[in-house]
Amino acid sequence: MREAVRKGMALGLGLAAASKEQAEKIIDELVKKGELSQQESKDFLRELLRRGEESKKELDDKIQSKLKEMLSGLNVATKEEVQALEKRLAQLEKERKQSE
């Protein structure tokens, strides 16, 4: 049983990218072979899905960070900078209308 779990954990990164259904199929096969009990399979699947979510979040964070870095190098205005300019423009338009 421990060997099956160890192998499964080694495949964890690959399974994290796979769909939940694929992971369930693999785990069901381990249960059929007697390498995992029903409870162990549930725990194992839950752990794989948790790790998959963590990996996804880490990847999303890295992508966001890299995009910000790249856009900064291109001197592209950020959303916040555009919003600040829009606010300032609205303020100037209001002041201009009041002075007319």
N, C-alpha and C positions, 0 to 999 in steps of 0.2 A: 504494500500500500504506500509506504513512504517513497519507494522508488517511483511509483506512478505520479505522486504529488511532486516529487523533485523534477521529473521529466516535464510535468505540466507547467511548473513554475519556470523552467528553462524556456518553455515555449510561450510563456506569458506575454512577452512583447509581441510575438506574432499573433497570438490570439486577441490581444488588445486591439489590433487593427482589424481583426475579423469580426463578423457580425455575431450578435448574441446567439443566433440560431446555430451557427457553425460551432461555437463553443459548447452549446448544449449537446450537439451531436457527438462531439468528441468525448465529453464527460459521460454521456449515456453509454458510449462504448466501454469506457473504463468501468462503469457500474456493471454492465453485462458480463465483462470479463472477471468481475469480482475484485477488481483492484481498488474500488472505492465503494463505500456504503452510500445509501441514499442521503444521509445527513452530511457526510463528507462531500458528496457531490454538490449539494446545495451551498455549503460553506465555500467550497472551491470556486464555484461559479460566481458567487457573490464577491469573493476576493478578486477574481479575474476582472470582473466588471468594474470594481472599485479602482483597481490599478489602471484599467483602460481609461477610465474617466480622469484619473490623475495625469496619465500620460497625455491625454487630449488637452487638458488644461495647460500643462507645461508647454506643449507644442504651440497652442494658441498664444500663450504669453510670449514665447520666443518669436513667433511670427509678428505679433504686434510690435514688439521691441525693435525688431529688424526693420520693419516698415517705417517706424518713426525715425529710426536712424537714417534710412535711405532718403526719406522725404526731407529730413533736416538738411542733408547734404545737397539736395536739389533746390534749397531755398523756397520750398512750397509752403504757403501759409497753412497753419493748422486751423482746425475748426474753431478753436477758441479765439485765434487771432482774427479770423473772418467775422465772427460774432462781435468782437470788440469794435472792429471797423464799422460794422453795420450799426451798432449802437451809437457810435460817435457820429456817423453820417446822419442818422435820424435826429440826433441832438442838434447838429448844425443846421439841418433843414428846418427844424422847429424854431431855432433862434432867428434864422433868416426870415421866416414867415412872420414872426413877431415884430421884426424891425421894419417890415414893409408898411 
